[in-house]
Amino acid sequence: MIPTIVLTSNFLQDVIAVADHLGMKVFTFAGFSMGGAVGKLLAIDYPQRLARYRFEGRRRGLKTQVK
């Protein structure tokens, strides 16, 4: 079932789950638009997991729940 509300934080948890499943403790992340917003949260919540990153086209003032 697709949730009625899609949160950027849900995508963030998906990225972390996939990286964990693949055994990637540190990885490179690139995101555009919504991916840029996810990357921004990734850099805030999990900076130790990022080797390098590139975010483009992210929206300013994006309202998200941040830890």
Number of C-alpha atoms within 10 A of each C-alpha: 3 5 6 6 7 9 13 21 17 11 18 19 13 12 16 16 13 11 15 12 10 9 9 13 13 15 12 11 19 13 17 14 13 16 20 20 24 26 27 21 20 23 16 12 13 14 13 12 17 15 11 12 15 13 17 15 12 17 11 7 6 9 9 12 9 10 7
